[in-house]
Amino acid sequence: MDSGMFKRIGLSIGICIILMIVPGCWDLKEVNHRNYVTSIGFDYVDGKYRIYAQLLGFSSIAKDVNGTSNAQSDIWVGHSEGVTINDALNSLYKSSQQQTDWEHVNALLFTERALEKGVKEYLDGLFRFRSIRYTCWVYGTKNDVEEIMTTGSFFDMSALHTVMHSPMDLYKQRSIIKPIRYLELMYAMKEPGKTIMIPSLDIVDDRWENSKDDPKLFLNGIFALRKDKYASWFHEHQVTGIRWLEKEMVETPLTLEEDGNPVATVKLVRPKLSKQVVLVNNQPIYDFRLTIRANIVELREKLSDDKLQELIVQEVKKELEQTIARSIQKKIDLIEFEYSLFKHHTKLWKQLTQSGNKPYAYTADQVKIKVDVNLMYEGRFVNQPE
């Protein structure tokens, strides 16, 4: 054996010894040795920015083979204040005990005071943290942030299974207030003439029971913003007409009445929308056309198909007209008239709004609504006409 062979053998043995004594993951940390923030809340109190961070314990996220939690849901909410957004965020680290991870944030919650201060200021500071994603859901609330964040789901499941973290599951069954992501919010803030509608979160205390009242989250309205400026809050019942403006609407229930008595319940699904602004004698007219399929799910009286279609059209138009009246009253464009004017007639929009410096004031006569309904029956009904 020559000296070169001995050198190669010695080198191989040395490398093996080094590999055995040097750990491959010397800086590895267990996943449960970090704080994972799942939602962030914002408030503005006494001239300071207040930040809330929701943490979930891993025992509440872990599930057994049946999909249920192995332990009670653990929710921790931290809060801090600062003279700037980042000052408040960094203050959380002082007592966090472990490294804080922001990569799993999927909900942002603003109080009414924070919205009045201005959304843009909060988001500009927050997204200096590169680990926070642009797919977060965005909400506003008139309630206490800590109460919202500590309200859990059913069966001791993780808070990730609440409407705050998983809003689309409910929207697919009851499409009235559309959830909005941070990415959509930022896009809308840069679009001239566009009104932003942020869903409003609240707590209902007496709808569900488990030996005692069990509070749950629900969407009770919207916060309307023009650009990044807070304009007004609307209860869901005041703006039910906005659901007919959403192309992504999946299905929504509607109760039909005649002479003040309920006669049928329908489920309206997947509308086809046509929205445009046309000029008549140089006056903008908002031409709104809706074609929608109506599934009959309950029929309390014998009604002809023509009568059912008439009642559906009447109710949809009524909701839209009430929403339009509310928009005109509050001087907030909830039906996107001004935005359509900007897209189709930009020069005229600039003249009427001073290049976007003031909202466009339209009248109810400038909105033309046409609704077409295609009826379908879900099974056979006792009161179904022959």
ABEGO torsion letter per residue (X at the ends): XBAAAAAAAAAAAAAAAAAAABBABAABBBAAABBBBABBBBBBBGGBBBBBBBBBBAAAABBBAAGBBABBBBBBBBBBBBABAAAAAAAAAAAAGBBBBAAABABBBBBAAAAAAEAAAAAAAAAABAABBAABBBBBBABBAAAAAABBBBGGBBAAABAAABAAAAAAABBABBBBBAAAAAAAAABBGBBBBBBBBBBBAAABBBGBBBBBBBBAEBBBBBEABBABBBBAAAAAAAAAABAABABBBBBBBBGGBBABBBBBBGBBBBBBBBBBGGBBBBBBBBBBBBBBABBABBBBAAAAAAAAAAAAAAAAAAAAAAAAAAGBBAAGAAAAAAAABAAAAAAAAGGGABBBBBBAAABBBBBBBBBBBBEBBAABBX
